[in-house]
Amino acid sequence: MDFVFTAQPPQNKKPPDPKLSSAKPSFRDKLMGTNQQIPIREKEDMLEKKLVRIELEDGNRLLPKVYLEPQVFQELCTPWKDALVVKLLGKKLGYNTMKERLQKIWKLQGGLEIMDNDNGFYMVKLDLAADKEKIITGGPWLIHDHCLAVSHWL
């Protein structure tokens, strides 16, 4: 089903039921034999289980502070533990341009996924550890005569 943006709401359209729909493995996953589907996490009330605590700064509801238990924080960080953080210094590029340029300058053996984190920062996940090592030890990396800062995700 294609998404069409219109000013009129769609008639008799309901969102898909997440219990009935399942994520299909990508062509690459099928080829590499890693067709394990991502498990769907059950919803849980973290406030009730005391895994999360919310405090209001100066009693203002518009300034909440959220405190996480260490195990919750570690679980949220797990998908990003092998990621790189990159920023092009002195120039902003859009998502597609950044992805194209990274693929062009790095000449990777495997694939990559990037996520735009605003303010010119991107998270980069690589398929191969060899590619990550090449990026970290290689360089300096330049895009449009601007330096690309590369760092490990902490």
C-alpha positions as CSV (number, residue, x, y, z in Angstrom):
1,M,0.0,0.0,0.0
2,D,1.5,3.3,-1.1
3,F,1.3,6.3,1.2
4,V,-0.3,9.3,-0.5
5,F,-0.3,12.7,1.2
6,T,-3.6,14.6,0.7
7,A,-5.5,17.3,2.4
8,Q,-8.5,14.9,2.7
9,P,-8.2,12.0,5.2
10,P,-8.5,8.6,3.6
11,Q,-12.0,7.0,3.8
12,N,-12.4,3.8,5.8
13,K,-8.6,3.4,6.1
14,K,-7.4,1.9,9.4
15,P,-3.7,1.5,10.4
16,P,-2.2,-1.9,10.0
17,D,-2.4,-4.3,13.0
18,P,1.1,-4.7,14.2
19,K,0.3,-8.2,15.5
20,L,-0.8,-9.3,12.0
21,S,1.9,-7.7,10.0
22,S,5.5,-8.9,10.1
23,A,8.7,-7.3,8.9
24,K,9.9,-9.0,5.8
25,P,13.7,-9.7,5.6
26,S,15.6,-7.7,3.1
27,F,17.1,-9.2,-0.1
28,R,20.6,-8.8,1.5
29,D,19.5,-10.7,4.6
30,K,18.1,-13.5,2.5
31,L,21.3,-13.7,0.5
32,M,23.6,-13.6,3.6
33,G,21.4,-16.1,5.4
34,T,20.5,-13.7,8.2
35,N,16.8,-13.7,7.7
36,Q,16.0,-13.5,11.4
37,Q,13.2,-11.2,12.0
38,I,13.5,-8.4,14.5
39,P,11.5,-9.4,17.6
40,I,8.6,-7.2,18.4
41,R,9.0,-5.9,21.9
42,E,6.0,-6.0,24.2
43,K,4.8,-2.7,25.6
44,E,5.6,-2.3,29.3
45,D,4.9,0.5,31.8
46,M,8.4,1.5,32.9
47,L,7.1,4.0,35.4
48,E,5.1,1.3,37.1
49,K,8.1,-1.0,37.2
50,K,10.2,1.9,38.5
51,L,12.6,1.6,35.6
52,V,12.1,5.3,34.8
53,R,11.6,8.3,37.0
54,I,10.3,11.7,35.9
55,E,11.0,14.9,37.8
56,L,9.8,18.4,36.9
57,E,12.3,21.2,36.9
58,D,11.1,23.9,39.3
59,G,7.7,22.2,39.2
60,N,7.2,23.2,35.6
61,R,5.4,20.5,33.5
62,L,7.2,21.9,30.4
63,L,10.6,21.0,31.8
64,P,10.6,17.3,32.7
65,K,13.8,15.4,33.5
66,V,13.7,11.7,32.8
67,Y,16.0,9.4,34.7
68,L,16.6,5.9,33.5
69,E,17.8,2.8,35.3
70,P,21.2,1.7,34.0
71,Q,19.8,-1.5,32.5
72,V,17.2,0.4,30.5
73,F,19.9,2.8,29.3
74,Q,22.2,-0.1,28.2
75,E,19.3,-1.8,26.4
76,L,18.6,1.4,24.5
77,C,22.3,1.8,23.6
78,T,22.7,-1.8,22.4
79,P,21.7,-1.3,18.7
80,W,24.2,1.6,18.5
81,K,27.2,0.1,20.3
82,D,29.1,-0.5,17.0
83,A,28.0,2.7,15.3
84,L,30.1,5.7,14.3
85,V,29.1,9.3,14.7
86,V,30.1,11.5,11.7
87,K,29.9,15.3,11.2
88,L,30.9,17.3,8.2
89,L,32.7,20.4,9.6
90,G,31.7,23.7,8.1
91,K,29.0,22.5,5.7
92,K,25.6,20.9,5.9
93,L,24.5,18.1,3.6
94,G,21.1,16.5,3.2
95,Y,20.6,12.8,4.1
96,N,20.8,11.4,0.6
97,T,23.8,13.5,-0.4
98,M,25.6,12.5,2.8
99,K,24.9,8.8,2.2
100,E,26.1,9.0,-1.4
101,R,29.3,10.9,-0.5
102,L,30.1,8.5,2.4
103,Q,29.7,5.5,0.1
104,K,31.9,7.2,-2.6
105,I,34.8,8.2,-0.4
106,W,34.9,5.1,1.9
107,K,34.5,2.5,-1.0
108,L,33.0,0.0,1.4
109,Q,33.0,-3.8,0.9
110,G,29.7,-4.1,2.8
111,G,26.7,-1.8,3.2
112,L,25.9,1.0,5.5
113,E,22.9,2.6,7.2
114,I,22.9,6.2,8.3
115,M,20.5,8.1,10.6
116,D,20.3,11.9,10.6
117,N,20.6,13.2,14.2
118,D,20.2,16.9,13.4
119,N,22.8,19.7,13.6
120,G,24.8,17.9,10.9
121,F,25.5,14.7,13.0
122,Y,24.8,11.3,11.5
123,M,24.9,7.8,13.1
124,V,26.5,5.3,10.7
125,K,26.1,1.5,11.1
126,L,28.3,-0.6,9.0
127,D,27.8,-4.3,7.9
128,L,31.5,-5.2,8.2
129,A,34.0,-4.7,11.0
130,A,36.8,-4.4,8.4
131,D,35.0,-1.4,6.9
132,K,34.7,0.3,10.3
133,E,38.4,-0.3,11.0
134,K,39.3,1.2,7.6
135,I,37.2,4.3,8.3
136,I,38.7,4.8,11.8
137,T,42.3,4.3,10.8
138,G,42.1,5.8,7.3
139,G,41.6,9.4,6.5
140,P,41.5,12.3,6.8
141,W,38.2,12.1,5.0
142,L,37.1,15.1,2.9
143,I,33.7,15.9,1.3
144,H,33.6,19.0,-0.9
145,D,36.9,20.2,0.7
146,H,35.5,20.0,4.2
147,C,36.8,17.7,6.9
148,L,34.6,14.8,8.0
149,A,34.9,14.2,11.8
150,V,34.5,10.5,12.6
151,S,34.1,9.1,16.2
152,H,33.0,5.9,17.9
153,W,29.6,5.9,19.6
154,L,30.3,5.8,23.3
